[in-house]
Every structure is written in C-alpha cells, then in structure tokens.
Amino acid sequence: MKKRYLISPGPTPVPEEVLLEMAKPMIHHRTSQFSAIFAECAEGLKKIFCTDQPVLMLASSGSGAMESAVTNVFRKGDKALVVNGGKFGERWGKICEAFGLEVVWINVEWGQAVSVDAVAEALKNNPDIAGVFVQGSETSTTVAHPIQQISELTKNTDTLLVVDGITAVGVYPMPMDEWGIDIMITGSQKALMLPPGLAFISLSEKAWKRSESCDIPHFYFDLKKERKNLAADTSAYTPAASLIIGLRVVLKMMLDEGLENVYKRHDTLARATRAGVEALGLKLLAPESPANSATGLFVPETVDGGKLVKDLRENYGVTFAGGQDHLKGKIIRIAHLGYFDSFDMVVAMASIEMGLLKFGHDVQMGAGVAAVEKIVNERY
Amino acid sequence: MKKRYLISPGPTPVPEEVLLEMAKPMIHHRTSQFSAIFAECAEGLKKIFCTDQPVLMLASSGSGAMESAVTNVFRKGDKALVVNGGKFGERWGKICEAFGLEVVWINVEWGQAVSVDAVAEALKNNPDIAGVFVQGSETSTTVAHPIQQISELTKNTDTLLVVDGITAVGVYPMPMDEWGIDIMITGSQKALMLPPGLAFISLSEKAWKRSESCDIPHFYFDLKKERKNLAADTSAYTPAASLIIGLRVVLKMMLDEGLENVYKRHDTLARATRAGVEALGLKLLAPESPANSATGLFVPETVDGGKLVKDLRENYGVTFAGGQDHLKGKIIRIAHLGYFDSFDMVVAMASIEMGLLKFGHDVQMGAGVAAVEKIVNERY
C-alpha cells in the first residue's frame, strides 16, 4: 500500500471538486448549455490575465499556444530577441526559427534571471527587433525573469513583448494590461489546477494590429478565427469540453479565494520551501531570482540525483521533477504552484530528508521540515 | 483554499479506488451479479477474521453488531463479565444491562490495559460467568487489551469470549479460531477503509451452540437468519449494497498487500507516532499497552486541548479526535488504522507541532517529525 503525492511543476494536483465535475456525463459542445460555461470561463480568464482583451482557449498544450503566438502575429524574417535561460527559453527560439524568424539569442546561465541591461543593450543594438520572447517563470530552472522591467523597455515601442506565463500566471502578479505585455500564454496543468490539454493566449491591441501583416501560414491555431468564435461563446474547432467544464470550477475556486490570496499562498509556500532547503544545508538552484512556482535545489555531490528522484517516486510515492540537460541528475524541483497547501510542502521536505538519509547523506532529520513549519504557520 | 486531512480513528480515509467503485451506477442486490460480489466478500472476510466460520455482514454500525452478539447468544439473567476501561467497554456493559444480563464490572483506569489476573480472579469468584466482554483495542483510550491471554482463561470452559475488534481487526493479529475467540466484531469505517454503515460478526461453534438456548427477543439482528442467507450468497434484509461493493475492493487491496504487511505497516506507523509524541516531550495516554490503531497523547497542561483540536480541524484542515468524558480537552488521538501511510503521520506530527507553537507551547519544531521520519524510513 502506497499513497502517491504529485509535487511536480506540471502536471499539478487537480482538486477533487474539479475531478468530480469533469466526471459528470458528457454534454455536447454546440449547445447553449456549453456556451454558458464557455462564456463564464472567458470572463474568469480575463480576471486571471488582468486584461480587457479576450483570452482564447485552445485545445492544445502550452507549446501549441507558443507556436500560435509566432505564426499569427509575426512575419518571416522578423527579428526575435529570445531570452534563453533554460529549456523553455530555448523553445521560444526553436519555434521562431521553425517559422523563418531570425533569432537574436540572449543566453543566460541556468539558475539566473536575464539582466534587464542585457535586454536593453540587445534592443539598442538591434533596433528592428519585432518581438522579445521570454518566460515569466522558466520552469526548468525555477527562475523568475523581470517581466515588468522588460515591459518598460518595449511598451512605447513597436517591439512586442511575448511572455510565456505557463508557470507564472496564477502564481504571482503579472497584470497583462497594466504592464503592457503584448502576448501572454498559459496552460491548464499548472496554476490552473487542471489536467493537461488546454492552453490560453491573449493579445494586446498592439499585437492584434501587428497580426494584420502576418505572413506565416497557419490553420488550426487561427487566433483571429478563435476571437471571432469566442465573441459568440464558442470555439473554432471542437473544444476540450471536459477540461473547459473543469476550468469553470477552477476559476470559481481561484476567484473565491481571491487572486491576492492565491498569490500570497504561493509566496508563503515558496518561501517555506526555500527556507527548508537552506536549513538542510542544500544549495538553491535560483537563489537570486527564484520563481514562486517551483524551487530547484542541488542534491549533495555524493548523491545521484536521478536515482534519488526515481526512488522517491517509486518507493516513497512522492513525484518530483529532476533536472534537464546539464542539470540532469544534479537537481530536484519541488513544485508549489496550483493546488498545493502547507502540508504538501511538509511532505515534500520530509521525503527529501528521508531519501537523503537513505542515500547516505548526513542530513539533520526534521531540520528542513521545521523551517517549513515555521513559515507556513503564518497561514493559521 | 485548504486541503483536508482525516486522521481520526473512524471514520478513516477511504481509498480512491474504493470511492470510484462505490460511485458506479447502482446495481440491484437480488441479482446473481450482486451475489457474486457478496460471496467474494464473505470469503475475504474469513481471511481477515482468520476463521473458518461464516462472517456475517450487517447493515448497521459496529454498535448494532455488539447488540446482536448479546441478543442472539445469551439469556436474560446471564452473568456478563465486562472489562470497562473506556467508552466502549462501558458500552458492552450498557448493552448487556439493556437486555437483562447481570453485569460484573472490571473497572480499569483509562489508559491502562486490563490485568489478566483481574480477569482470572473475577472468573474464579463468579464461576457462572456466561461471557467475558472486552475490546481488542479500546478506541477511547488507545489501549490494546491482552486478548490472547484472556482467551487462555475461557477457551476450555463454558464461558464465551466476546471481543469488540472494531479498531483491532485488520490492525494487528487477532486470529479468531487459533485463539479461541467466540464472538468477534468489527465495523466498516476503521481498518476496513470504508465509510460507516457496515458491521461484521462471526461466531465460534461454541457460540452458535449457545445461541440455541437464547431467550432474548430480536428481529432485525437475527444472526441465524443471516447465516442461512449468507450460505445462499445473500442477506436477510436489504444489504448496504454500495458499501459491500466497496468492501470487495478493500478486501482485495488488503489481501494483495498481505495481512502480515498490513499489520507491519500499522506497527511501523504506530511506533513512529509514539516516538514522535515522546520526542516532543509529550506524555502518551497508553504508554504500557498501546494499540496500533491510534495513539493518544496528553496536551501540555497550559493548552486547552479542545480548542487545539478544533483549531487544527477548522484552520489547519487536520481532523484528529479529542478525549471523551474526563479526558475531554486533555488529549489528542492520532489515528493510524486503515488507509494511512508514512506521510500521513508526518502531516499529523507537523500539524501538532505547529498548533502547539500557535497555542504558546514551547515546542522544538521538527523534533516530532524527525522521530517519525527515522522510523517510517524503515519502509523504504
């Protein structure tokens, strides 16, 4: 007998009330019944994105929405400034290249946030940059990039700011309209507490205007067509209906809790987790600009992080994410975005303490948990 | 947003696979389809009770099965020796008195197990005792009574040994046939990991024989009638069908895990919990003969235990049981019977540490959790 705990930065746990709602008998998506749900979701999403623009719902993963941002707005040969500080920054560049954009890379050490000065300099050196592509939270390195400061550089220019907010939206404030973000994206299986399969994208007026001159072919990801359909409370193609039905409940839960409280909960859990890691004498992957979505930590050098993560998953029943590329086997990523509460972080830290002890690392049992407890106790 | 944790000694958490099974569309109970399930449950229950006798399934709480043991087997005026070391021992006596038996009480201090010598002496002083009534585990005091030793006193005599195993069956070995227990009872919402509503009872040959001379009126709880129906894979009255359907899955889970492993898991969690309590400098309610079903601890004298338990439930989302009668406000009972795993005990201990800190008790945060971690780590 083994209970299972999903503490990875996507998929994240789905609340029971959402699972039960999605388990109800299927309804048809071309009905007034479904349209009412669709319309309610559209309204809720605007609040989550902090925008007056429509937020489009796509039946795809977040990567599909990333692609749609490129193929619906830019032109072949456009210059894209891409912040590459992890797997997902790299993905922005790959998508841009796949559709004929010219990429100017800003390479950032994994675990660091991009420097605003580096972005400013690249924009100065390349006055014809059509768009800056960046992550709000770079999931692979648990870093938060300085989106608000970057938006100051782009908002009164012709350059579009394109933000992958897949592990940022719903975690900490990233008000699209107020900051002047031109394209913002998120996915269902992160802070939105749903299974994977839905992506969300919203465009500023400036981005919609730019899309008029777009020359990249696209069919399934047709944002203008989706916008037109959304105005009629429906979608261009068959929507992922059960996920939309779950989304209605998720949005109600988040708005009932209050966005400020949602952000505060994430902040508390993130601070607690970081304090726990440091109390165990372990090094944080992103000590300077950590995201509140997940916390990366370096496993001790004597421990094979890949084996530890596997053992925690298979024997202890606790699923974390490990590292990718050159961080493979070196880090653990503890998630705290979405449906997480204080005791999830207690379980996360306890399992890491137990796993480290099992793998021969001399760890002071309970020290990480104690640090977590002291901070999450603020909530009660 | 608050996640909820049920760490009380009944109801206990119900596994997801059981909940999903019970959520399937209702089937009719007078069908071959249901009879097959009923028969499978009857076979499984014999393994859990460690008996060759039929185990009857009653649509009632455990107290209903306790009543049926008295009303189906004994005679008005029979002398009952009742071990009264808590709320449930007291209940045996009350049931016996309600149906005209004469009760000889053995009063035991709450938190202590009955002394075998005291039972032997009472039997010696009252050679006409028709039955000894005792709990395997006295839930209100988290004590395990010495059933095997008591059975040595009754098994070659005319006296019946009647054991309320409601929080003992499926927690630690209590082999009915091998020990010579004459009547054994349990309920669904304890180690059997189901919602409340089902009770189980099995009678030895000696008890069935005695039931021939029973003169207490009964109708709904008619064990002979149930035995006859069970032989035909059905029940005398409408069975609690969804619970029986869930029971089939529960029994499969327990037998797949293996009874030895089930007992070992309970033992590990119980030892870990007791070590955690002691590491916090708190006193155990039953230090000498603790049951592996639940652990009672005294809250510090400066803390109102009633308020603490209420705050843990309402604010922290963690439900424990408090104390009853003269222990009201003085103790917390942490459950570990049924669907509990290592990290449930971590959560239990962390929440108690956090709650004690909040209530002004100077507790070394993490100390209890560390003690739990060290012991449960044996499992991995």
Interface residues (C-beta under 8 A of the other chain):
Chain A: M1 K2 K3 Y5 M253 E257 N261 V262 R265 D311 N315 Y316 G317 V318 Y339 D341 S342 F343 D344 V346 V347 A350 S351 E353 M354 G355 L357 K358 Q364 M365 G366 A367 G368 V369 A370 A371 E373 K374 V376 N377 Y380
Chain B: M1 K2 K3 Y5 M253 E257 N261 V262 R265 D311 N315 Y316 G317 V318 Y339 D341 S342 F343 D344 V346 V347 A350 S351 E353 M354 G355 L357 K358 Q364 M365 G366 A367 G368 V369 A370 A371 V372 E373 K374 V376 N377 Y380
